[in-house]
């Protein structure tokens, strides 16, 4: 299926998934048939351009956010993520659905990782050769990222500096769905170290 543009309708899932981080919502991108169309998960009234008719929406995306916790039996459970605190692990899942009777080709999905969240290593699904990561430089490379140092040396990039994931999903079958997901940890911000006050220096005594 080919077209010059694609209309993307992005709706944030609530209920069990909770409210979705606004920067995650705004950064989800659909690239189809070689043409990029970006839509933001904001209220319709805040969009400058009118929303396309539902009938014209070839692909829809639902983004959900869940808090990952360990249950009493030690297995993972998913909870509402409307409220989070430092140390919590959040899973973001974007489900793409092809609403047409023809396959969509060249599907690429971007998922931003806002400041304050640290991407959890190897948590992107699907993984392997389908996903790449980037820092603020927006240069996508396979995980783990490395950077060059003076003298020709390299070092691994801290996962706290990962700011984007990109999946090259290829073809989305007619009337089919597929999902991408990744996990991030809410960073703990250390309180500023208290600096002891400098004692006042008494003025010199007169002779």
RAQUIFEN-V145030 format. One record per pair of residues at least 24 apart in sequence whose C-alpha atoms are under 6 Angstrom apart, sorted by the first residue. I is the first residue (numbers start at 0). J is the second residue. If there is no record, write none. Layout:
i=<I:I>
j=<J:J>
This chain:
i=<0:0:0:1:4:5:6:7:7:8:9:9:10:10:11:11:12:12:15:16:16:16:16:17:17:17:18:19:23:26:27:27:28:28:29:29:30:30:31:31:32:32:57:57:58:58:58:59:59:60:60:61:61:62:62:63:63:64:64:65:65:85:85:85:86:87:87:88:88:89:89:90:90:91:91:92:92:93:93:94:94:95:95:96:96:97:97:98:99:99:100:100:101:102:102:102:103:103:104:104:105:105:106:106:107:107:107:108:108:109:109:110:110:111:111:112:112:115:116:116:116:116:117:117:117:118:118:119:119:122:122:123:123:124:124:129:129:130:130:131:131:132:132:133:133:133:134:134:134>
j=<101:102:103:32:34:36:56:38:59:59:40:60:40:61:61:62:62:63:79:63:64:65:79:79:80:81:81:64:111:111:109:110:108:109:107:108:106:107:105:106:104:105:98:99:96:97:98:95:96:94:95:93:94:92:93:91:92:90:91:89:90:185:186:187:185:184:185:183:184:182:183:181:182:180:181:179:180:178:179:177:178:176:177:175:176:174:175:174:173:174:173:174:173:171:172:173:170:171:169:170:169:170:168:169:166:167:168:165:166:164:165:163:164:162:163:162:163:186:183:184:185:186:159:183:184:158:183:182:183:181:182:180:181:179:180:166:167:165:166:164:165:163:164:161:162:163:160:161:162>
